[in-house]
């Protein structure tokens, strides 16, 4: 029977969630996942091979970097596909063209197109496709059918064995690397960087930001091994990693207009550098488009400040490094009397590192959780937070109710900071009427 409603389409996509399937640091197991999505794409006609694409990996900042690259390309008059994950409120956010989420009818149509491919798939050889696999194939099919001029593709996890590794990108982009998903990517920065570096391709430029020494060494070695010219989005210009080539000057100051937070300047340099390298690859993005895209780029749930009394800041910081940068940006850019922290995270995150960065600065802390199956237990979050604070701590299980409790205790000059997870950020945006779940 064909799928006829949007809910049926979502139910079909989510039916491939396997709670027993766990990520593994074993390269052989990870490689089987890449083989599976490669075979599934082949059965679907290899739509990804019909695209000119940028692939963006990294621990943090990759979503914002994608948004800026997309905005610059769109400002140049290009038709731009955007694949990102996770979504905040609607699955359709993951698959966008010119920043318009895929429509419900189009998603239904594409699910019906992909369904027979999945049903005929060689499960015995490759294993059952995942929900992420299905979504990726749908996105690539949508972009190919729509004949986008450029696809901006965010890596879901890692890079070397992610679905995005099936793409031969015009430019491989690697944002800041720090500790996250260690159970899958490895416990050291070298191992994590090795996974991120796997998106580099022979003869195609790669670009990154200044990294810690152990990560930088891995990226440099990978670029030399595969023959991918590596560029560095440094403070003043995009510089060749090795002294063979002229630096590329930024056409604008690296301060996004709508994306707040000092940490976004690094992402802005990375996005501008990517646009300059795309220009060398034949993608016409002029200086005016770069400046316009930088001014107009928007990515919800990332240092999103909602005016009012009190003001509310929503940020999806989900590891220690991003939490540290979040607090630095708050201290530098958001004057306030007291900070009331609304905190929830996922089970696979380093809550202690997040708490260490944020809890000492909070006058009140409310522990909450999203409705996502991976949400961390409330008692565990509280136990991890307590060593880092003497502030009153309250548990409110529902994000909307936690936000209401924070508003009730906040004065007009206070700041409410909602963070710890993109899923919590999404729930907060829905509670404030900024988004509608579908």
Sine and cosine of phi, psi and omega as CSV:
sin_phi,cos_phi,sin_psi,cos_psi,sin_omega,cos_omega
0.00,0.00,0.75,-0.67,0.02,-1.00
-0.93,0.36,0.47,-0.88,0.06,-1.00
-0.98,0.17,0.74,-0.67,-0.12,-0.99
-0.87,-0.50,-0.26,0.97,-0.03,-1.00
-0.84,-0.55,0.35,-0.94,0.02,-1.00
-0.89,0.46,-0.66,0.75,0.00,-1.00
-0.89,0.45,-0.62,0.78,0.05,-1.00
-0.90,0.44,-0.61,0.79,0.02,-1.00
-0.90,0.43,-0.70,0.71,0.04,-1.00
-0.90,0.44,-0.68,0.73,0.00,-1.00
-0.86,0.51,-0.64,0.77,0.01,-1.00
-0.90,0.43,-0.74,0.67,-0.01,-1.00
-0.86,0.51,-0.73,0.69,-0.06,-1.00
-0.96,0.26,-0.24,0.97,0.03,-1.00
-0.92,0.39,-0.21,0.98,-0.01,-1.00
-1.00,-0.07,0.08,1.00,0.14,-0.99
-0.92,0.38,0.78,-0.62,0.03,-1.00
-0.87,-0.50,0.98,-0.20,-0.05,-1.00
-0.90,0.44,-0.28,0.96,0.01,-1.00
-1.00,0.04,-0.23,0.97,-0.01,-1.00
-0.99,0.10,0.86,-0.51,-0.03,-1.00
-0.89,-0.46,0.57,-0.82,0.12,-0.99
-0.89,0.45,0.46,-0.89,-0.07,-1.00
-0.67,-0.74,0.61,-0.79,0.09,-1.00
-0.97,0.23,-0.11,0.99,0.00,-1.00
-0.95,0.31,0.90,-0.43,-0.03,-1.00
-0.84,0.54,-0.54,0.84,-0.01,-1.00
-0.91,0.41,-0.65,0.76,0.03,-1.00
-0.93,0.37,-0.68,0.73,0.02,-1.00
-0.89,0.46,-0.63,0.77,0.00,-1.00
-0.90,0.43,-0.52,0.86,0.05,-1.00
-0.92,0.39,-0.57,0.82,0.08,-1.00
-0.90,0.44,-0.66,0.76,0.04,-1.00
-0.92,0.39,-0.63,0.78,0.06,-1.00
-0.88,0.47,-0.60,0.80,-0.01,-1.00
-0.90,0.43,-0.76,0.65,-0.03,-1.00
-0.94,0.35,-0.53,0.85,0.06,-1.00
-0.89,0.45,-0.70,0.71,0.01,-1.00
-0.92,0.38,-0.63,0.77,0.00,-1.00
-0.91,0.42,-0.67,0.74,0.06,-1.00
-0.88,0.47,-0.65,0.76,0.03,-1.00
-0.88,0.48,-0.69,0.73,0.02,-1.00
-0.90,0.44,-0.47,0.89,0.00,-1.00
-1.00,0.02,0.12,0.99,0.04,-1.00
1.00,-0.07,0.24,0.97,0.02,-1.00
0.77,0.64,0.82,0.57,-0.01,-1.00
-0.89,0.47,-0.49,0.87,-0.02,-1.00
-0.91,0.42,-0.42,0.91,0.00,-1.00
-0.98,0.21,-0.15,0.99,0.03,-1.00
-1.00,-0.02,0.03,1.00,-0.13,-0.99
-0.94,-0.34,0.55,-0.84,0.30,-0.95
-1.00,-0.06,0.82,-0.57,-0.21,-0.98
-0.64,-0.77,0.41,-0.91,0.22,-0.98
-0.92,-0.39,0.70,-0.72,0.07,-1.00
-0.91,-0.41,0.75,-0.67,-0.07,-1.00
-0.86,-0.50,0.88,-0.48,0.08,-1.00
-0.91,-0.41,0.08,-1.00,0.02,-1.00
0.65,-0.76,0.25,-0.97,0.01,-1.00
-0.99,0.12,-0.71,0.71,0.01,-1.00
-0.64,-0.77,0.43,-0.90,0.03,-1.00
1.00,0.04,-0.09,1.00,-0.10,-1.00
-0.95,0.31,-0.55,0.84,0.05,-1.00
-0.91,0.41,-0.72,0.70,0.04,-1.00
-0.90,0.44,-0.64,0.76,0.04,-1.00
-0.89,0.46,-0.68,0.73,0.07,-1.00
-0.84,0.54,-0.71,0.70,-0.03,-1.00
-0.87,0.49,-0.64,0.77,0.00,-1.00
-0.95,0.32,-0.67,0.74,0.05,-1.00
-0.87,0.49,-0.71,0.70,0.01,-1.00
-0.86,0.51,-0.70,0.71,-0.04,-1.00
-0.91,0.42,-0.62,0.79,0.02,-1.00
-0.92,0.40,-0.70,0.71,0.00,-1.00
-0.91,0.42,-0.65,0.76,0.01,-1.00
-0.92,0.39,-0.61,0.80,0.05,-1.00
-0.90,0.44,-0.40,0.92,0.05,-1.00
-0.99,0.12,0.05,1.00,0.03,-1.00
1.00,0.00,0.18,0.98,-0.01,-1.00
-1.00,0.06,0.46,-0.89,0.12,-0.99
-1.00,-0.01,0.87,-0.49,-0.23,-0.97
-0.84,-0.54,0.81,-0.58,0.14,-0.99
-1.00,0.00,0.55,-0.84,-0.02,-1.00
-0.68,-0.73,0.86,-0.51,0.06,-1.00
-0.90,-0.43,0.86,-0.50,0.01,-1.00
-0.65,-0.76,0.23,-0.97,0.09,-1.00
-0.32,-0.95,0.41,-0.91,-0.12,0.99
-0.98,0.21,0.06,-1.00,0.09,-1.00
-1.00,-0.03,0.32,-0.95,0.01,-1.00
-1.00,0.01,-0.73,0.68,-0.09,-1.00
-0.74,-0.67,-0.52,0.85,-0.05,-1.00
-0.76,-0.65,0.70,-0.72,0.06,-1.00
-0.83,0.55,-0.51,0.86,-0.06,-1.00
-0.90,0.43,-0.33,0.95,0.05,-1.00
-0.87,0.49,-0.46,0.89,-0.07,-1.00
-0.93,0.38,-0.43,0.90,-0.12,-0.99
-0.82,-0.57,0.97,-0.23,-0.08,-1.00
-0.78,-0.62,0.51,-0.86,0.19,-0.98
-0.79,-0.61,0.82,-0.57,-0.07,-1.00
0.80,0.60,0.64,0.77,0.05,-1.00
0.91,0.42,0.30,0.95,0.13,-0.99
-0.97,-0.23,0.87,-0.49,0.03,-1.00
-0.86,0.52,0.52,-0.86,0.05,-1.00
-0.81,0.59,0.66,-0.75,-0.03,-1.00
-0.96,0.27,0.38,-0.93,0.05,-1.00
-0.86,0.51,-0.72,0.69,0.02,-1.00
-0.87,0.49,-0.61,0.79,0.00,-1.00
-0.93,0.37,-0.64,0.77,0.04,-1.00
-0.89,0.45,-0.67,0.75,0.05,-1.00
-0.86,0.51,-0.72,0.69,-0.01,-1.00
-0.87,0.48,-0.68,0.73,-0.04,-1.00
-0.95,0.31,-0.57,0.82,0.09,-1.00
-0.88,0.47,-0.66,0.75,0.05,-1.00
-0.91,0.42,-0.53,0.85,0.05,-1.00
-0.95,0.32,-0.65,0.76,-0.08,-1.00
-0.99,0.16,-0.46,0.89,-0.10,-1.00
-0.82,0.57,-0.74,0.67,0.02,-1.00
-0.91,0.41,-0.49,0.87,0.07,-1.00
-0.90,0.43,-0.69,0.73,0.00,-1.00
-0.92,0.38,-0.66,0.75,-0.03,-1.00
-0.91,0.42,-0.49,0.87,0.01,-1.00
-1.00,-0.03,0.02,1.00,-0.11,-0.99
-0.92,0.38,0.55,-0.83,-0.03,-1.00
-0.98,0.19,0.98,0.18,-0.03,-1.00
-0.91,0.41,-0.56,0.83,-0.03,-1.00
-0.87,0.50,-0.59,0.81,-0.03,-1.00
-1.00,0.08,-0.70,0.72,-0.19,-0.98
-0.96,-0.29,-0.26,0.97,-0.11,-0.99
1.00,-0.01,0.26,-0.97,-0.04,-1.00
-0.96,0.29,0.72,-0.69,0.03,-1.00
-0.86,0.51,0.42,-0.91,0.05,-1.00
-0.99,-0.10,0.22,-0.98,0.09,-1.00
-0.85,0.52,-0.64,0.77,0.02,-1.00
-0.90,0.44,-0.67,0.75,0.04,-1.00
-0.84,0.54,-0.73,0.68,-0.05,-1.00
-0.88,0.47,-0.72,0.70,0.01,-1.00
-0.89,0.46,-0.63,0.77,-0.01,-1.00
-0.91,0.42,-0.69,0.72,0.03,-1.00
-0.89,0.46,-0.68,0.73,0.03,-1.00
-0.87,0.49,-0.70,0.72,-0.01,-1.00
-0.89,0.46,-0.73,0.68,-0.03,-1.00
-0.90,0.43,-0.62,0.79,0.05,-1.00
-0.90,0.43,-0.68,0.74,0.01,-1.00
-0.89,0.46,-0.71,0.71,-0.01,-1.00
-0.91,0.42,-0.67,0.74,0.00,-1.00
-0.92,0.39,-0.71,0.71,0.01,-1.00
-0.89,0.46,-0.55,0.83,-0.03,-1.00
-1.00,0.07,-0.06,1.00,0.03,-1.00
0.79,0.61,0.80,0.60,0.06,-1.00
-0.91,0.42,0.48,-0.88,0.05,-1.00
-0.98,0.18,-0.47,0.88,-0.01,-1.00
-0.46,-0.89,0.67,-0.74,0.12,-0.99
-0.93,-0.36,0.78,-0.62,0.09,-1.00
-0.97,-0.25,0.91,-0.42,-0.19,-0.98
-0.88,-0.47,0.89,-0.46,0.05,-1.00
-1.00,0.04,0.72,-0.69,0.10,-1.00
-0.92,0.40,0.68,-0.74,0.03,-1.00
-0.97,0.23,-0.77,0.64,-0.03,-1.00
-0.50,-0.87,0.81,-0.59,0.04,-1.00
0.96,0.29,-0.95,-0.31,-0.03,-1.00
0.32,-0.95,-0.79,0.61,-0.10,-1.00
-0.89,0.46,-0.59,0.81,-0.04,-1.00
-0.90,-0.44,0.19,0.98,0.02,-1.00
-0.97,0.22,0.33,-0.94,0.04,-1.00
-0.82,0.57,-0.55,0.83,-0.01,-1.00
-0.90,0.43,-0.32,0.95,0.02,-1.00
-0.94,0.34,-0.14,0.99,0.10,-1.00
-0.97,0.24,-0.19,0.98,-0.08,-1.00
-1.00,-0.08,0.62,-0.79,0.16,-0.99
-0.99,-0.15,1.00,-0.04,-0.20,-0.98
-0.97,0.24,0.49,-0.87,0.15,-0.99
-0.89,0.46,-0.62,0.78,0.07,-1.00
-0.64,-0.77,0.73,-0.68,0.12,-0.99
-0.99,-0.13,0.82,-0.57,-0.13,-0.99
-0.89,-0.46,0.76,-0.65,-0.02,-1.00
-0.78,-0.63,0.92,-0.38,0.00,-1.00
-0.99,0.15,-0.19,-0.98,-0.08,-1.00
-0.85,0.52,0.69,-0.72,-0.02,-1.00
-0.95,-0.32,0.79,-0.61,0.08,-1.00
-0.55,-0.84,-0.20,-0.98,-0.12,-0.99
-1.00,0.10,0.85,-0.53,0.10,-1.00
-0.22,-0.98,0.48,-0.88,0.00,-1.00
0.79,0.61,0.64,0.77,-0.08,-1.00
-0.90,0.45,-0.49,0.87,-0.01,-1.00
-0.90,0.43,-0.40,0.92,-0.01,-1.00
-0.96,-0.26,-0.70,0.72,-0.11,-0.99
-1.00,0.00,-0.24,0.97,-0.01,-1.00
0.91,-0.41,0.40,-0.92,-0.11,-0.99
-1.00,0.07,-0.10,0.99,-0.04,-1.00
-0.90,-0.44,0.38,-0.92,0.04,-1.00
-0.89,0.45,-0.54,0.84,0.02,-1.00
-0.88,0.47,-0.71,0.71,0.00,-1.00
-0.93,0.38,-0.66,0.75,0.03,-1.00
-0.89,0.46,-0.71,0.70,0.01,-1.00
-0.89,0.45,-0.59,0.81,0.03,-1.00
-0.87,0.50,-0.66,0.75,0.05,-1.00
-0.91,0.41,-0.69,0.72,0.00,-1.00
-0.90,0.43,-0.62,0.79,-0.07,-1.00
-0.92,0.39,-0.23,0.97,-0.07,-1.00
-0.93,0.38,-0.09,1.00,0.05,-1.00
-1.00,0.05,-0.12,0.99,0.00,-1.00
-0.94,0.35,0.55,-0.83,-0.02,-1.00
-0.71,-0.70,0.51,-0.86,-0.05,-1.00
-0.84,0.54,0.78,-0.63,0.09,-1.00
0.98,0.22,-0.05,1.00,0.01,-1.00
-0.95,-0.31,0.70,-0.72,-0.05,-1.00
-0.92,0.38,0.50,-0.86,0.13,-0.99
-0.83,-0.56,0.50,-0.87,0.00,-1.00
-0.66,-0.75,0.60,-0.80,0.02,-1.00
-0.59,-0.80,0.04,-1.00,0.05,-1.00
-0.96,-0.28,0.19,-0.98,0.09,-1.00
-0.83,0.56,0.78,-0.63,-0.07,-1.00
-0.86,-0.50,0.27,-0.96,0.15,-0.99
-0.88,0.48,0.45,-0.89,-0.19,-0.98
-0.81,0.58,-0.71,0.71,-0.08,-1.00
-0.92,0.39,-0.55,0.84,0.06,-1.00
-0.96,0.28,-0.66,0.75,-0.01,-1.00
-0.88,0.48,-0.64,0.77,0.00,-1.00
-0.89,0.46,-0.65,0.76,0.00,-1.00
-0.92,0.40,-0.69,0.72,0.00,-1.00
-0.89,0.45,-0.67,0.74,0.02,-1.00
-0.90,0.44,-0.66,0.75,0.00,-1.00
-0.91,0.41,-0.65,0.76,0.01,-1.00
-0.90,0.43,-0.68,0.74,-0.02,-1.00
-0.89,0.46,-0.63,0.78,0.03,-1.00
-0.94,0.33,-0.63,0.78,-0.04,-1.00
-0.91,0.42,-0.69,0.72,-0.06,-1.00
-1.00,-0.04,-0.17,0.98,-0.02,-1.00
0.97,0.23,0.67,0.75,0.04,-1.00
-0.95,-0.32,0.92,-0.38,0.01,-1.00
-0.84,0.54,0.81,-0.58,-0.08,-1.00
-0.97,-0.24,0.73,-0.69,0.01,-1.00
-0.87,-0.50,0.46,-0.89,-0.01,-1.00
-0.88,-0.47,0.84,-0.55,0.08,-1.00
-0.99,0.16,0.99,0.13,-0.07,-1.00
-1.00,0.09,-0.07,-1.00,-0.09,-1.00
-0.88,0.47,-0.74,0.67,-0.16,-0.99
-0.99,-0.14,-0.41,0.91,-0.09,-1.00
-0.28,-0.96,0.21,-0.98,0.14,-0.99
-1.00,0.07,0.89,-0.46,-0.13,-0.99
-0.93,-0.37,0.65,-0.76,0.13,-0.99
-0.90,0.44,0.66,-0.75,-0.04,-1.00
-0.87,0.50,-0.66,0.75,0.12,-0.99
-0.96,-0.28,0.47,-0.88,-0.14,-0.99
-0.96,0.28,0.88,0.48,0.04,-1.00
-0.72,-0.70,0.99,0.14,0.00,-1.00
0.64,-0.77,0.30,-0.95,-0.03,-1.00
-1.00,-0.01,0.65,-0.76,0.09,-1.00
-0.87,0.49,0.47,-0.88,0.04,-1.00
-0.96,-0.30,0.85,-0.53,-0.06,-1.00
-0.98,0.17,0.65,-0.76,0.07,-1.00
-0.94,0.35,0.66,-0.75,0.01,-1.00
-1.00,0.07,0.04,1.00,-0.01,-1.00
-0.41,-0.91,0.32,-0.95,0.15,-0.99
-0.93,0.36,0.65,-0.76,-0.11,-0.99
-0.98,0.18,0.82,0.57,0.05,-1.00
-0.84,-0.55,0.98,-0.22,0.01,-1.00
-0.88,0.48,0.54,-0.84,-0.04,-1.00
-0.96,0.26,-0.66,0.75,-0.09,-1.00
-0.96,-0.29,-0.28,0.96,0.01,-1.00
-1.00,-0.08,0.96,-0.29,-0.08,-1.00
-1.00,0.09,0.21,-0.98,0.05,-1.00
0.98,-0.21,0.76,-0.65,-0.03,-1.00
-0.86,0.51,-0.51,0.86,-0.02,-1.00
-0.89,0.45,-0.36,0.93,0.01,-1.00
-0.95,0.32,-0.30,0.95,0.03,-1.00
-0.91,0.42,-0.61,0.80,0.07,-1.00
-0.90,0.43,-0.69,0.73,0.04,-1.00
-0.90,0.44,-0.59,0.81,0.00,-1.00
-0.91,0.41,-0.67,0.75,0.05,-1.00
-0.88,0.47,-0.65,0.76,0.00,-1.00
-0.90,0.43,-0.68,0.73,0.00,-1.00
-0.92,0.39,-0.68,0.73,0.03,-1.00
-0.90,0.44,-0.66,0.75,0.04,-1.00
-0.89,0.46,-0.62,0.79,0.05,-1.00
-0.89,0.47,-0.69,0.73,0.02,-1.00
-0.88,0.48,-0.64,0.77,0.02,-1.00
-0.91,0.41,-0.62,0.78,0.04,-1.00
-0.95,0.32,-0.57,0.82,0.10,-1.00
-0.88,0.48,-0.60,0.80,0.04,-1.00
-0.86,0.51,-0.66,0.75,0.04,-1.00
-0.92,0.39,-0.38,0.93,0.01,-1.00
-1.00,-0.04,0.15,0.99,0.08,-1.00
1.00,-0.07,0.12,0.99,0.07,-1.00
-1.00,-0.07,0.90,-0.43,-0.15,-0.99
-0.99,0.17,1.00,-0.05,0.10,-0.99
-0.85,-0.52,0.97,-0.22,-0.08,-1.00
-0.99,0.10,0.08,-1.00,-0.07,-1.00
-0.88,0.48,-0.63,0.78,0.01,-1.00
-0.88,0.48,-0.67,0.74,0.01,-1.00
-0.92,0.40,-0.61,0.80,0.04,-1.00
-0.89,0.46,-0.72,0.69,0.00,-1.00
-0.91,0.41,-0.67,0.74,-0.01,-1.00
-0.91,0.40,-0.70,0.72,0.02,-1.00
-0.88,0.47,-0.65,0.76,0.01,-1.00
-0.89,0.46,-0.62,0.78,-0.01,-1.00
-0.95,0.31,-0.51,0.86,-0.15,-0.99
-0.98,-0.22,-0.21,0.98,-0.06,-1.00
-0.86,0.51,0.64,-0.77,-0.05,-1.00
-0.60,-0.80,0.66,-0.75,0.00,-1.00
-0.57,-0.82,0.98,-0.21,-0.13,-0.99
-0.91,0.42,0.46,-0.89,0.05,-1.00
0.98,0.18,0.15,0.99,0.04,-1.00
-0.85,-0.53,0.96,-0.28,-0.07,-1.00
0.72,0.69,0.76,0.66,-0.04,-1.00
-1.00,-0.01,0.93,-0.36,-0.10,-1.00
-0.98,-0.20,0.87,-0.50,-0.01,-1.00
-0.98,-0.22,0.89,-0.45,-0.03,-1.00
-0.92,0.40,0.48,-0.88,0.01,-1.00
0.39,-0.92,-0.16,-0.99,0.04,-1.00
-0.70,-0.72,1.00,-0.05,0.18,0.98
-1.00,0.09,0.26,-0.97,0.15,-0.99
-0.98,0.18,0.48,-0.87,-0.01,-1.00
-0.85,-0.53,0.78,-0.62,0.04,-1.00
-0.93,-0.38,0.82,-0.58,0.02,-1.00
-0.92,-0.40,0.81,-0.58,0.01,-1.00
-0.54,-0.84,0.69,-0.73,-0.06,-1.00
-1.00,0.07,0.41,0.91,0.00,-1.00
-0.80,0.60,0.82,-0.58,-0.10,-0.99
-0.70,-0.71,0.33,0.94,0.22,-0.97
-0.53,-0.85,0.11,-0.99,-0.10,-1.00
-0.88,0.48,-0.67,0.74,-0.04,-1.00
-0.90,0.43,-0.72,0.70,0.00,-1.00
-0.93,0.37,-0.55,0.84,0.05,-1.00
-0.92,0.39,-0.64,0.77,0.06,-1.00
-0.88,0.48,-0.71,0.71,0.00,-1.00
-0.92,0.38,-0.54,0.84,0.07,-1.00
-0.88,0.48,-0.75,0.66,-0.03,-1.00
-0.91,0.40,-0.62,0.79,0.06,-1.00
-0.85,0.53,-0.67,0.74,0.00,-1.00
-0.93,0.37,-0.64,0.77,0.05,-1.00
-0.87,0.49,-0.75,0.66,-0.04,-1.00
-0.88,0.48,-0.57,0.82,-0.06,-1.00
-1.00,0.09,-0.47,0.88,-0.24,-0.97
-0.82,-0.57,-0.20,0.98,-0.09,-1.00
-0.80,-0.60,1.00,0.03,0.05,-1.00
-0.87,0.49,0.66,-0.75,0.00,-1.00
-0.34,-0.94,0.31,-0.95,0.03,-1.00
-1.00,0.08,-0.86,0.52,0.05,-1.00
-0.79,-0.61,0.44,-0.90,0.09,-1.00
-0.94,-0.35,0.82,-0.57,0.11,-0.99
-0.96,-0.27,0.88,-0.47,-0.12,-0.99
-0.99,-0.13,0.83,-0.55,0.13,-0.99
-0.95,-0.31,0.92,-0.40,-0.23,-0.97
-0.79,-0.61,0.77,-0.63,0.14,-0.99
-0.50,-0.86,0.52,-0.85,-0.05,-1.00
-0.54,-0.84,0.03,-1.00,0.00,-1.00
-0.99,-0.11,0.34,-0.94,-0.11,-0.99
-0.90,0.44,-0.46,0.89,-0.09,-1.00
-1.00,-0.01,0.18,0.98,-0.05,-1.00
-0.99,-0.16,0.36,-0.93,0.02,-1.00
-1.00,0.04,0.99,0.14,-0.08,-1.00
-0.89,0.46,-0.53,0.85,0.01,-1.00
-0.88,0.47,-0.67,0.74,0.01,-1.00
-0.92,0.39,-0.63,0.77,0.05,-1.00
-0.90,0.43,-0.71,0.70,-0.01,-1.00
-0.89,0.45,-0.66,0.75,-0.01,-1.00
-0.87,0.49,-0.54,0.84,-0.02,-1.00
-0.98,0.19,-0.52,0.85,-0.18,-0.98
-0.92,-0.40,-0.64,0.77,-0.14,-0.99
-0.86,0.51,-0.63,0.78,-0.02,-1.00
-0.88,0.48,-0.33,0.94,-0.07,-1.00
-0.99,-0.11,-0.06,1.00,-0.11,-0.99
-1.00,-0.07,0.68,-0.74,0.08,-1.00
-1.00,0.09,-0.46,0.89,0.06,-1.00
-0.60,-0.80,0.58,-0.82,0.01,-1.00
-0.77,-0.64,0.78,-0.63,0.07,-1.00
-0.89,-0.45,0.86,-0.51,0.00,-1.00
-1.00,-0.03,0.73,-0.68,-0.02,-1.00
-0.58,-0.81,-0.05,-1.00,0.04,-1.00
-0.46,-0.89,0.49,-0.87,0.09,-1.00
-0.98,0.18,0.08,-1.00,0.05,-1.00
-1.00,0.07,0.04,1.00,-0.03,-1.00
-0.93,0.37,0.62,-0.79,-0.01,-1.00
-0.85,0.52,-0.40,0.92,-0.03,-1.00
-1.00,0.03,0.04,1.00,-0.02,-1.00
-0.87,0.50,0.66,-0.75,-0.02,-1.00
-0.97,0.25,0.56,-0.83,0.02,-1.00
-0.87,0.49,0.62,-0.79,-0.07,-1.00
-0.89,0.46,-0.69,0.72,-0.02,-1.00
-0.89,0.46,-0.59,0.81,0.01,-1.00
-0.93,0.37,-0.66,0.75,0.05,-1.00
-0.87,0.50,-0.74,0.68,-0.02,-1.00
-0.85,0.53,-0.68,0.74,0.00,-1.00
-0.90,0.44,-0.58,0.81,0.00,-1.00
-0.96,0.26,-0.51,0.86,-0.07,-1.00
-0.99,0.17,-0.60,0.80,-0.14,-0.99
-0.79,0.62,-0.65,0.76,-0.02,-1.00
-0.90,0.44,-0.27,0.96,-0.11,-0.99
-0.97,-0.25,0.15,0.99,-0.08,-1.00
-0.45,-0.89,0.44,-0.90,0.20,-0.98
-0.92,-0.39,0.10,1.00,-0.03,-1.00
-0.96,0.29,0.47,-0.88,0.11,-0.99
-0.85,0.53,0.66,-0.75,-0.07,-1.00
-0.83,-0.56,0.75,-0.66,-0.06,-1.00
-0.77,-0.64,0.58,-0.82,0.04,-1.00
-0.95,-0.33,0.85,-0.53,0.05,-1.00
-0.76,-0.66,0.96,-0.29,-0.22,-0.98
-0.89,0.45,-0.50,0.87,-0.08,-1.00
-0.98,-0.19,0.75,-0.66,-0.10,-1.00
-0.86,0.52,-0.71,0.71,-0.02,-1.00
-0.87,0.50,-0.63,0.77,0.00,-1.00
-0.96,0.28,-0.57,0.82,0.07,-1.00
-0.90,0.44,-0.66,0.75,0.03,-1.00
-0.91,0.41,-0.65,0.76,0.04,-1.00
-0.89,0.45,-0.64,0.77,0.03,-1.00
-0.90,0.43,-0.64,0.77,0.03,-1.00
-0.90,0.43,-0.66,0.75,0.01,-1.00
-0.92,0.40,-0.55,0.84,0.00,-1.00
-0.93,0.36,-0.55,0.84,-0.04,-1.00
-1.00,-0.05,-0.14,0.99,-0.09,-1.00
-1.00,0.02,0.60,-0.80,0.17,-0.99
-1.00,0.05,0.19,-0.98,-0.07,-1.00
-0.89,0.45,-0.38,0.92,-0.03,-1.00
-0.99,-0.17,0.07,1.00,0.02,-1.00
-0.99,0.10,0.20,-0.98,0.07,-1.00
-0.84,-0.55,0.76,-0.65,0.13,-0.99
-0.98,-0.18,0.85,-0.52,0.01,-1.00
-0.93,-0.37,0.89,-0.46,0.01,-1.00
-0.96,-0.28,0.87,-0.50,-0.14,-0.99
-0.34,-0.94,-0.05,-1.00,0.06,-1.00
0.95,-0.31,-0.29,0.96,-0.08,-1.00
-0.20,-0.98,0.62,-0.79,0.11,-0.99
-0.92,0.40,-0.48,0.88,0.03,-1.00
-0.93,0.36,-0.62,0.78,0.09,-1.00
-0.92,0.39,-0.66,0.75,0.04,-1.00
-0.86,0.51,-0.69,0.72,0.01,-1.00
-0.89,0.46,-0.67,0.74,0.01,-1.00
-0.91,0.42,-0.60,0.80,0.03,-1.00
-0.91,0.40,-0.64,0.77,0.02,-1.00
-0.90,0.44,-0.63,0.77,0.05,-1.00
-0.91,0.42,-0.66,0.75,0.00,-1.00
-0.90,0.44,-0.50,0.87,0.00,-1.00
-1.00,0.00,0.04,1.00,0.01,-1.00
0.98,0.21,0.30,0.95,0.00,-1.00
-1.00,0.04,-0.22,0.97,0.00,-1.00
-0.40,-0.91,0.34,-0.94,0.03,-1.00
-0.81,-0.59,0.81,-0.58,0.03,-1.00
-0.95,0.32,0.63,-0.77,0.12,-0.99
-0.65,-0.76,0.00,0.00,0.00,0.00
